């Protein structure tokens, strides 16, 4: 059951972000989350609160009229109250003028068991390919 709950938590992160369900998105994150998007943006990983993540994603994803983040091939390892889920992804970002930016790669999610369900404590996105203009 833990394996399915972990996968569901990771999928909900993508689902809520694409549907701009910001309030619901807070429920998938722990109080502090380390985000590593350095393969895409350079720089260093950052540790943020859910509110800080959502503020950034609102701005970044808000530049697009629609987004779709697809996760698949989930591999889950549960160790007590911790878990790691790796998954492949494809993310499409669409603007109203028809321009599209799509990228693919892998996610690594670190999770911790919470009072109710699992919460994401870390996300590492590794970009493998990209097509279109950011």
Secondary structure in CASP SS format (residue, H / E / C, confidence):
PFRMAT SS
TARGET T0000
AUTHOR 0000-0000-0000
METHOD secondary structure of the structure
MODEL  1
X C 1.00
X H 1.00
X H 1.00
X H 1.00
X H 1.00
X H 1.00
X H 1.00
X H 1.00
X H 1.00
X H 1.00
X H 1.00
X H 1.00
X H 1.00
X H 1.00
X H 1.00
X H 1.00
X H 1.00
X H 1.00
X C 1.00
X C 1.00
X C 1.00
X H 1.00
X H 1.00
X H 1.00
X H 1.00
X H 1.00
X H 1.00
X H 1.00
X E 1.00
X E 1.00
X E 1.00
X E 1.00
X E 1.00
X E 1.00
X E 1.00
X E 1.00
X C 1.00
X H 1.00
X H 1.00
X H 1.00
X H 1.00
X C 1.00
X C 1.00
X C 1.00
X C 1.00
X E 1.00
X E 1.00
X E 1.00
X C 1.00
X H 1.00
X H 1.00
X H 1.00
X H 1.00
X H 1.00
X H 1.00
X H 1.00
X H 1.00
X H 1.00
X H 1.00
X H 1.00
X H 1.00
X H 1.00
X C 1.00
X C 1.00
X C 1.00
X E 1.00
X E 1.00
X E 1.00
X E 1.00
X E 1.00
X E 1.00
X E 1.00
X E 1.00
X E 1.00
X E 1.00
X E 1.00
X E 1.00
X E 1.00
X E 1.00
X C 1.00
X C 1.00
X E 1.00
X E 1.00
X E 1.00
X E 1.00
X E 1.00
X E 1.00
X E 1.00
X E 1.00
X E 1.00
X E 1.00
X E 1.00
X E 1.00
X E 1.00
X C 1.00
X C 1.00
X C 1.00
X C 1.00
X C 1.00
X E 1.00
X E 1.00
X E 1.00
X E 1.00
X E 1.00
X E 1.00
X E 1.00
X E 1.00
X E 1.00
X E 1.00
X E 1.00
X E 1.00
X E 1.00
X E 1.00
X C 1.00
X C 1.00
X C 1.00
X C 1.00
X E 1.00
X E 1.00
X E 1.00
X E 1.00
X E 1.00
X E 1.00
X E 1.00
X E 1.00
X E 1.00
X E 1.00
X E 1.00
X E 1.00
X E 1.00
X E 1.00
X E 1.00
X C 1.00
X C 1.00
END
